[in-house]
Amino acid sequence: MNKADLINEVAEVLESKTEAKAAVDCVFETITSALKNSEAITLVGFGTFKVENRKARTGRNPQTGEKIDIKAKRVPKFISGKSLKEAVD
């Protein structure tokens, strides 16, 4: 499922594709904005979105074998909730 498919599914409930697109975009923008500010978003039963800090490390170029330095960075992480895990299992 891609974003357009998700909008179509939401549109079946809202009965308007325009409102569905606005709702989906709003959810994505809100999650992105919160993660930019290092805030965690917990959706009980679904999961938690949060930001983790990766330390700087040394890696290797797989083509040449040359060692390279990988900078530290912040990355988004999703941890699924119990209900989601059970639904998928």
C-alpha positions as CSV (number, residue, x, y, z in Angstrom):
1,M,0.0,0.0,0.0
2,N,1.3,3.4,-0.9
3,K,0.2,6.9,0.1
4,A,-2.5,7.1,-2.6
5,D,-3.9,3.8,-1.6
6,L,-4.1,5.0,2.0
7,I,-5.9,8.2,1.0
8,N,-8.4,6.1,-1.0
9,E,-9.0,3.9,2.1
10,V,-9.6,7.0,4.3
11,A,-11.8,8.5,1.6
12,E,-14.2,5.6,2.0
13,V,-14.8,6.6,5.6
14,L,-14.8,10.4,5.0
15,E,-16.6,10.2,1.7
16,S,-14.3,12.9,0.2
17,K,-10.9,12.3,-1.3
18,T,-9.9,15.9,-0.7
19,E,-10.7,15.6,3.1
20,A,-8.9,12.2,3.2
21,K,-5.8,13.7,1.5
22,A,-5.8,16.6,4.0
23,A,-6.2,14.2,6.9
24,V,-3.4,11.9,5.8
25,D,-1.0,14.8,5.1
26,C,-1.8,16.4,8.4
27,V,-1.0,13.1,10.3
28,F,2.3,12.8,8.4
29,E,3.3,16.4,8.9
30,T,2.4,16.2,12.6
31,I,4.6,13.1,13.1
32,T,7.4,14.6,11.2
33,S,7.3,17.9,13.1
34,A,7.3,16.2,16.5
35,L,10.2,14.0,15.5
36,K,12.2,17.1,14.3
37,N,11.7,18.4,17.9
38,S,12.8,15.1,19.4
39,E,9.3,14.4,20.7
40,A,8.1,10.8,20.9
41,I,4.6,10.0,19.5
42,T,2.8,7.2,21.3
43,L,-0.3,5.7,19.7
44,V,-1.5,3.2,22.3
45,G,-1.9,-0.2,20.8
46,F,-0.3,0.8,17.5
47,G,3.2,1.9,18.4
48,T,5.7,4.6,19.2
49,F,7.6,6.9,16.8
50,K,10.8,8.3,18.3
51,V,14.2,9.7,17.4
52,E,17.4,7.9,18.3
53,N,21.0,9.1,18.1
54,R,23.5,7.0,16.2
55,K,27.1,7.3,17.3
56,A,29.9,8.1,14.8
57,R,31.6,4.9,13.7
58,T,34.0,3.6,11.2
59,G,32.7,1.6,8.2
60,R,34.1,0.1,5.0
61,N,33.4,0.8,1.4
62,P,32.1,-2.6,0.1
63,Q,33.6,-2.0,-3.4
64,T,37.1,-1.0,-2.4
65,G,37.4,-2.2,1.2
66,E,38.6,1.3,2.2
67,K,37.8,2.4,5.7
68,I,35.4,5.5,5.9
69,D,34.2,7.6,8.8
70,I,30.4,7.6,9.3
71,K,29.1,10.7,11.1
72,A,26.8,10.6,14.0
73,K,23.2,11.4,13.2
74,R,19.6,11.3,14.4
75,V,17.3,8.7,12.9
76,P,13.6,8.0,13.2
77,K,12.6,4.7,14.9
78,F,9.2,3.0,15.1
79,I,8.4,0.4,17.8
80,S,5.2,-1.5,17.2
81,G,2.7,-1.8,20.0
82,K,1.3,-5.0,21.4
83,S,-2.0,-4.9,19.5
84,L,-0.3,-4.3,16.2
85,K,2.1,-7.2,16.9
86,E,-0.8,-9.5,17.7
87,A,-2.7,-8.4,14.6
88,V,0.2,-9.2,12.3
89,D,1.0,-12.5,14.0
